[in-house]
Amino acid sequence: MTRVRVARILLIVLGVWAAVGGLAVLTIFLLAKPDSDNPAKFSDERAVVFMGVTLMAVWCLIGGILQRVLRDPFKRLIRRIPIGWRTKFVLLCILFALLEEAVTTGLMVYLPACTVPEDRKVRRVRWWYWPITVVVLLFAGVPFVPVVFLIRWLIGYTGP
């Protein structure tokens, strides 16, 4: 059995295990009844579980599929950019860190608002809150990208 085949089997086993575990936790919390003494605590716990399951779905499922499908086109696109590989690496690290923070922060803002019990007198969350939170946070970090080039210019780094 080749190493690629072993790796593929292990990834499938890990994916199935994560999916079954995530769905089991989600099912338990969807079927659970709130504690009559403290319904707010149950709401908070539900928000945490929904955030965890959603992160698993976004990063593992959607991110894994996108990585598999878009890997070669992305490599071709990045190789055509006429800058050094070190600069590309730093810029891509910044981009993916911003993307990760935007998604995570968006879930932290949006999902707890969706799990507020009905008896609380709060304004319901709108569908467009989450995309706005993600997009605004993603673009809020963009001004930091020129700082990398400024530091390189200040220290006089010209590259290899």
N, C-alpha and C positions, 0 to 999 in steps of 0.2 A: 504494500500500500504506500503510495507516494505521500510526501509531506503536504502537498496541496490538498490531496483528498482528505487526509487526517484533519487539516486545518478547517476545511469546508464542513466536515462532519461535526467537529467541535463547535463551530459557529452556529450551525443549525441546532445542536443540542442546547447551547447557551441561549439562543433566541427563543426556542420553545419553552425552556425553563423560565425565562424572564416574562414571557407573555402569559404563561399559565399562572405564575406567581402574581403578576400585576393584576390580572383579571380576577384572581381569587380575592386579593385584598380589596379591589374595587367592589366586587360583588358583596363581600361581607359588610362593607360600609354602606352600600346602597340598601341592603336589606335590614341593617341595624336600625333600631328605634332610638330616638334621643332619650337621654337620661332625664327623667321628669324633674329632678332636682336642679340640674344645670344644663339647659339646652344650648347655652352659648358655648360651653366647652365642647359639646358634640359638634357644633358648627365649625369651630376652629379645627378640630381633629379631621372633619370631612374635608376642609380646605387643604390641609396638609396632605392628605391622601390623594386628593384630586391633583394637586401640584406634582406629587411624585409620579403618579401614573401618567400624567400628561407629559412630564419631562421624559419619561421612558419612551412614550410613543413618539414624541418629537425627535429626540436625539437618537434613539436606538432604531426605531422603525423607519421613520421618514428620513432621518439623516443617513441611515445605513443604505436605504434604497437609493437616495440621491447620490451618495458617494459611489455606489456601484455603477449607476447609470451614467453619471456625469464625469467620472474620473478622467477618461481619455480626452474628451473635448476640453476639459478644464486644463489639463496638462498642455495641450496644444496651444490654448489661448495664452497661458502664462509664459510659455517658452517664446512666444512672439514679442513679448514686451522687452524693449531694448535696454534693460538695466541689469546690474549684477545680481547674481543669485542671492547674495546676502541681503541686499535691499529688498528684493522680492520676498524673501523669507520673513523679514521683520514686518513688512507691510501686510503680508497675509496673516501673520500672527496677530497683529493689531486688529485686522478686520474680523477674524474669527473670534477673538476675545470679545470684541464689541458685540458681535452677533450673539454669542453665548450669554453675555450679560443682558442684552436687550430681551431675549426670550425669557430668561429666568426672572428678571425683574418684572416683565410684563405679566408673567404667571403669578408672581407674588402680589401684584396689584389687582389683577383682574379676578382670579379665581376665588379669593376670600370674599369679594363682593358678590359673587354668584352664589355663595353658599350661606348667605344670611337667611336665618329663619323667616318665614312668612309673617310671623306675629310682630316682628320689629317694624317700626314705622320708619323705613328708610327708602330712599329713591332707588329704584331698580337699576341695575347696570345695563348700559346699552351695548349693542354688538360691536360698535366701532371704538369702544374704549381700549380694547386690547391691541388692535393694530396701531392706533395712535401712540399708545405707550411704547410699543416695540420700535416703531419708526422714529419717534422723537428721541428715544434713548440711543438708538443706533447712530443717528446723525449728530447727537450731542457730543459724541466722542471724536467726530471727524476733525475738529480743529487741532487735536493733539497730534495728528499724523505729520503736519509740517514741522513739529518740534523735533522729530527724528532727523530731518534734513538740516534743521538749524543747528542742532548739536554737532552733526557731522561737519558742517561748515565752520563752526566755531573752533573745533579742535583740529581742523585742517586735515581731516581724513579724506584721502582721495581714492581709496580702495586698491585692490590688488591689480 
